[in-house]
Amino acid sequence: MSNTELTVQELSALMKKAAGVTVDAQDLASRVDTPFAEFGVDSLGLLGIVGELENRHGRALPTDAERCKTPRDFLDLVNGALTTGG
C-alpha cells in the first residue's frame, strides 16, 4: 500500500495544478519546513490541493489538512491518513 503515499514530487505537481504555484520538487524537498505562505500557497490553495487528493483517493482527508503550515506537516498528516485508512 505504500504507493498511496504522497511524495514531495506529487505535492509539487499538486501545488502547480491546484494552487497555481510552481515550485521545483527538489527546492520543495530541501525546504519542507518552510511555511506554505512563503511558496505563495494560501489556505484556498491548500484547500484545492486537499480536494485534488480526496478525488484521487476517493476519500476524505482529515479536516486539519488545509490548516497545515508547512509541506512537512502536510505530508505527514496526509500520509498518516492514507496509510492507516484513517
Summary of the structure (lengths in Angstrom):
residues: 86
radius of gyration: 11.6
end to end distance: 13.6
largest distance: 32.3
contacts: 233
relative contact order: 0.20
helix: 69%
strand: 0%
